[in-house]
Amino acid sequence: MRPVSVGLLSKEVPPSGDTINGIFVPGGVAIGMNMASLLRSKSLFGQDVDVFRPERFLDIDEKARAEMRRHVDLTFGYGRWLCAGKTMAMMELNKTYFELFRAFDLQVIFPEKPMISSSHVLFIDKNLHVRAMESGLGA
């Protein structure tokens, strides 16, 4: 739904400059990307981008899915700036989600009352009330 941090993840253009999307950028200039904005792109993720709907990755063709994943993966950086812990983080997240959904049926208690989010470099969420019941499939 959103990046961990709202920073611009800026990088400095090499001293010789670089051409980005056909535009020359002089050396030494700091450029950054707004991940929060990128992950809310309606042209990429659909008109309902503000709705938590993970099946959006399943209901599309492989080319569109790969493009969406490529943009989501930018959260971890790219190239020589790629987060060294990305592989470990993805492994831990996948294991955590698998075990949680295997062992519990989760239900939002007040779906008509959205959680409250605030951000001061990192996001803080409040009032997301969830009922967790054993699914009967757990260990």
Secondary structure, 3 states (H helix, E strand, C coil): CCCCECCCCCEECCCCCEEECCEEECCCCEECCCHHHHCCCHHHHCCCCCCCCHHHHCCCCHHHHHHHHHHHHHHHCCHHHCCCCHHHHHHHHHHHHHHHHHHEEEEECCCCCCCEEEECCEEEEECCCEEEEECCCCC
